[in-house]
Each structure stands twice: as structure tokens, then as C-alpha cells.
Amino acid sequence: MFLAVICLALSSARKSEPEQGELRTRRYVYTGGVADGKQHGFGICRYTNGDVYAGYWNMGYKEGLGRIEYADGRMDFGQWRRGVLKAPRGRRFKVGKRCYGIDAAKYQKNIDWTRLSLKARADGRVVASGKGAEYIQPVLFALIKSTEGVTIKDPYFRRNFEGAKRAGIIRGAYHFLSVNSPVDEQVKFFIENTPLEKGDFPPVLDLEISKRTMQRQHGKVCRMALQWLKAVERHYGVKPIVYTYENYYKEYLRGKGFDDYDFWIARYGAEPSARHWEIWQLTDKGVCTGIRHKVDIDLFRGSYADLKRYIKKKGIN
């Protein structure tokens, strides 16, 4: 008989009401909702055999929306009932082969990170509107706005950044460059307000300066962006990612000192052709459970296993 070590965050819980806590046995370590000494509510269970389950529980049983990563690299995702998950009839994709994520800021307001899912076709391709799609894909990563210039802190950043981590979602943070503030102050502002940790994406610079400004101050903008990228790289020890639009890259950034950086490219239609793109923002009008407002949907260039290797190689360590 295994000995369970229960560490409840609040000792005054009434019977069967979940509180945040931890359960340890010889088979697993569980962190999340606990009631009467059992997993209850949302939590993450890391088994000693290498499997990891992130999702909902009902008194010790997997129950509700959940994602499991098996030690051999396989994944599955969907609705569980009494510890059992059955693949929907007609589903032709393997979960994790196409690696979808979202990016979020104050416009999405309060996000329920434990209930995220995207509607997909039988082949696994996400349908942005969700209409006519019978299957679901998990949200496997999230890129979250942290700062802009030297005065704007996204009011939902802390909540979103912490929520993504608690839900077991690989996360990252970005800074929106302003031409109206000194770059060194923008670097300091981002660092002071962005607690990146091991396992996070590299920091991201969002380059969306207006075309009118780019035409008038192209050299200045490029110098500022490169200065930010190099200073942030020195601090975090990893090369940042650049976010921009496909045409913006071609018109203003290609051949201007940015070609060795990885790109997160927005292009609403065909797949990006920009050099070194790793993430594709494929829509800004996506529908996602757990979010009441439209949200950007992204696709990593590779599988979920590829994303984890990318984070291990290029992310925060």
C-alpha cells in the first residue's frame, strides 16, 4: 500500500471541496486540486514511468478535459470519463503532430488556461472559426504580451504567464518596440517586468512600427531593434525571436541584420516564406474554449516533440 503525502494549501477545507495541494506516492507526484486525499479539480500528475497528465479529475479519476503525454512521446487529448479516454470516431490525426498555440494580451481579458481547446477537422487542421469542426486540438504553447515602450505593462500579463505555467503550457513573453523611448530603458523595463524561467521560450521582440514611420525612419528603427535584441540576449543568454508580418519582413528587415534570428511571422493565408520562421500566426480571429474573445492562433514549425527540443536548445535554461 502506497503512502500518500498530502500537503494542502488551506487546512480549513470542507469535505470534498478541492484546495490546491500536492500528493506523492511511489507511482506519481501530483500538484493541483485535492479533496479528501484524492485528485479533484484541475491538476498535473507526473508518473514515475514518465507519463504526464494535465487535466481535470473527479475524486481520483481522470474526468473531463485533459491531455496526456506518454513517456514514449505519444500524446492524447480530449474528454475523459472515469479514467478512460476514447479517440473520437473518424479522427485521423495524432495529437501533437501539428503543434498549435495562441498569443494573448489584455484584449483576451480573463483566460481559463485549464479549459483551452481549438476546433479541428478530422485531419487535425484547426478551423479558426470553429464552425463545422467536430474534433479538438490542445493549445500546446502560448506567447504573452509583457511590455510596450517604457510605460505600458500589460495588465493581464502576470495572470496569464502564471496561468499558462500552472496548466502545463509552454510559454513565452514579448515586448512591443516603441520608437519614442530610449532602447536601453525599454530593455530594462522588459527585464524588470518579465520573469522568464527555465523551459520558457526565448524573449520575443514585436516589430509592428507603422509603415509611415518605417519609410521615414527605417535606419533608426532597425538600429533600435538590433540594439534591443543584442542587449536582451546578453541578459538572458539566449537569442531572442522577432515577431513581424510577412510583407514587413520582406520590405524592411530582410538583409538588414536580422536574418540570423528566428522569426514568428503573421500571415493570414498561405504559409510564410520568410527565412528562419519557427512560428506562424495564421489568424487573428480564432475561437478557443476558455477565452470569450477572439484570439490569435499560432502553429509551430514542427511537432510538439520538436517544440520541446527547440525549447531545450534555444529557450531559457
WOTAHU-V393771 format. One record per pair of residues at least 12 apart in sequence whose C-alpha atoms are under 6 Angstrom apart, sorted by sequence separation. I is the first residue (numbers start at 1). J is the second residue. D is the distance in whole Angstrom. If there is no record, write none. Layout:
i:j:d
I:J:D
I:J:D
//
This chain:
i:j:d
9:21:5
20:32:5
31:43:6
43:55:6
54:66:6
66:78:6
121:133:5
284:296:4
8:21:4
20:33:5
21:34:6
31:44:5
42:55:5
54:67:5
65:78:5
120:133:5
263:276:6
264:277:6
283:296:6
7:21:5
19:33:5
30:44:6
42:56:4
53:67:6
65:79:5
119:133:6
121:135:6
262:276:5
263:277:4
264:278:6
266:280:6
268:282:5
283:297:6
7:22:5
18:33:5
19:34:5
30:45:4
41:56:5
53:68:4
64:79:5
120:135:5
262:277:6
263:278:6
264:279:5
265:280:5
266:281:4
267:282:6
268:283:5
6:22:6
18:34:5
29:45:6
41:57:5
52:68:6
64:80:5
119:135:6
120:136:5
264:280:6
265:281:6
281:297:6
282:298:6
6:23:5
18:35:5
29:46:5
40:57:5
52:69:5
63:80:5
119:136:5
281:298:4
5:23:5
17:35:6
28:46:5
39:57:6
40:58:5
51:69:6
62:80:6
63:81:5
118:136:5
280:298:5
5:24:5
16:35:5
28:47:4
40:59:5
51:70:4
63:82:6
76:95:5
118:137:5
246:265:6
280:299:5
4:24:5
16:36:6
27:47:6
28:48:5
39:59:6
51:71:5
62:82:6
75:95:6
117:137:6
243:263:6
245:265:5
279:299:6
4:25:5
27:48:5
38:59:5
39:60:5
50:71:5
61:82:5
62:83:4
117:138:5
241:262:5
242:263:5
243:264:5
244:265:5
245:266:5
246:267:6
279:300:5
3:25:6
18:40:6
38:60:5
61:83:5
117:139:6
241:263:6
242:264:6
243:265:6
278:300:6
279:301:6
2:25:6
278:301:5
146:173:6
148:175:6
141:169:5
143:171:6
145:173:6
146:174:6
147:175:5
148:176:4
149:177:6
172:200:6
140:169:5
141:170:5
142:171:5
143:172:5
144:173:5
145:174:5
146:175:6
149:178:5
171:200:5
172:201:5
174:203:6
92:122:5
93:123:5
141:171:6
143:173:5
173:203:6
174:204:4
175:205:5
176:206:5
91:122:5
92:123:5
93:124:5
174:205:6
175:206:6
150:186:5
204:240:5
207:243:6
149:186:6
203:240:5
204:241:5
205:242:5
206:243:5
207:244:5
101:139:5
202:240:5
204:242:6
205:243:6
100:139:6
101:140:5
103:142:5
150:189:6
100:140:6
101:141:5
102:142:5
103:143:4
104:144:5
105:145:5
101:142:5
103:144:6
147:190:6
106:156:6
113:163:6
113:164:6
114:167:6
202:315:5
201:315:5
202:316:6
200:315:6
200:316:5
199:316:6
198:316:5
198:317:5
129:286:6
128:286:4
129:287:5
128:287:6
118:288:5
117:288:6
117:289:5
116:289:5
116:290:5
115:290:5
112:290:5
111:290:6
111:291:5
108:293:5
103:296:6
102:296:6
102:297:5
101:297:6
102:298:5
101:298:5
100:298:6
100:299:5
99:299:6
99:300:5
99:303:5
98:303:5
99:304:5
97:303:5
96:303:6
96:304:5
//
